[in-house]
């Protein structure tokens, strides 16, 4: 009821109505001018050391989900490629080994690609023995970050996911346009 009365009063008083319109215009301009553009990030999880015909590894799915969740929560637009399984750890450039196409990524509007290489020990269903992260800026085709960490076992799935979130949050600051 108060809202209706407020508008009725502003209709009676031209100065007050003009002031409300100016305030609304300032709010619209503020959100338009100061809006932040989010980066589009693509994730690519690569498993090594697992049999080609084996089932999906739950630890790989945890990594993929945590990557998507953490970067989405940080305000980025996220997408992912299907998990890739390689027989062994690639020597040389991980992008070539994964057959990732930078030109397709650029055409798709992707700003960054993050590769998480999970090296499993001899087909084990245990967590990966080593995890490598590679962050590439699509524009300029440059590697901007690389990190390797040693995997470990966890008491529970919840503990594992909490630790993965801490690890992945350390990657977020490396994405800046």
N, C-alpha and C positions, 0 to 999 in steps of 0.2 A: 504494500500500500504506500509506503514511504517513497518508493522508487517512482510510482505513478505521480505522486504529488510533486516530486522533484522535477519531473519533466513538465508537469503542468505549470509550475512556477517559472521554469526556464522559458517556456513558451510565452508567458506573460512579460518576462523581463528579457529583452533582446541581448543585453550585455552578458547576462549569466549564461544564456544559450551559446553565445559566441565563445565564451570562456571554456565551456565544456567541449565544444568542437575543437578548440585549439589544444586542449589537453589530450584529447583522443588522437589528434594529428601528431603531436609530439611523441606519444607512446608508439604509434605505428612507425614513425620515422626512426625512432630509437631502435626498435627491434629489426627493422629493415637494414639500417646502416651498420649496426654492430653485430649482425649475425655472423657466426663462425662457420666456415666451410669445413666439413669433415673430410678426412682422407679416406680413400677406398683401399682396403687392405685385403689381399688374397692370401690364403694359407694353403700350404702344401706339406702334408705329413708323409714322410718316406720311411718305410720300414726296411731294415736290412738284416740278413741272417735268419730269416724265417722261410719255411718251405712255401713255394709258390702256390701249392694247392691247399694250404692250411686255412683254417677259419680266421676271421678278423680277430686281431689281438685287442683285448680290452684296454690295455695300457695306451695303445695308439689312439683309441677312441677317446680316452680321458684327455690326452694331450690335445687332440683336435677340438674337443668341446671347450676346454679351458682357454685355448687360444682365441676361439670365437667369442666366448663370454667376456674375457678380460678386455679385449680390444673394443668390443661393442659397448661395454660399460664405460670405457674411456672416451666414447663419443665418435668412434670410427665406424664407417660402413664396412661390413665384413662379408667375405664370401670364401669358399674353399673349393679345392679340387678333390677328387676322390683320393683316398689313401693309396699310395703307390708302394708296391713291394718289390724290392730288388734282392737278388740272391746274395750279393755281397756288398760290402761298403765300396762305393765308387772311388776310384782314384782320379784326381783332377777336379775339374769344374763340376760342381753339383748341378748346376743348371743344365748342362749338356747331358749329364747322366739321367736326369729326370725328364728330359725332353720338354722342359718348360719353354714356352714361346713368348718372349718379351714383347714382340710386335702385337700378338693377339691380346696380351694383357693391356698394352697401351691403348689399342683400339677399343677395348672394353671399358676404358675409363679407370683402370686400376692405377693407383699411385705407388703402392709398395707391395712387395711379395715377401712373405716370411716362410722359409723352408725349415721344417723341424725334422731332422734326420735322427731316427731312433735305431740305434745299433743293438740288436738282440744277440745274445750269445748262443750259438749253435741250436737254433730252433726252439729255444726255451720259451715257456709261457710266462716266465718271470718278467719283472720290469726290465726295460732296456739297460744295458751295461753302460752305454754312453749316449748322450744326447747332444746334437750339434744344431745350433741356430744360425741361420743366414738371413740377413735382411738386405733386400735390394730395392733401390729406388728405380722405378720403371723409366722415368724421364732421366736420361743420361746413362741409363743401363749400368749403374754403379753399385757395387757392394758397399753398404754403409756400416755393416756390423757383422761380426762373426764371434760365436762363443761356443765353447764345449764344456759340458759338465758331466760328471760321473753319476750314473743312475744309482738308485738305492732301493731297498725293499721297505715296505711300510706295514704297520700293524693292521691298518684298515683302509678301505677305499676312501673314507672321509679324510683320513690323514694324508693320503696320497694326493687327493684333489686339492686340499688346502695348501700343500707344499708346491704343487704345480702352479697354483695361482700366484704364489709369492715369486716363483721363478719367472713366470711370464710377465708379471707386472714390471719387472726390471727392463723389459724390452720396449715398453710403451714410449719412454722419452726419446727413443731413437727415430721415431716417426715424426718428422716435421717437414713441412713444405718449405 
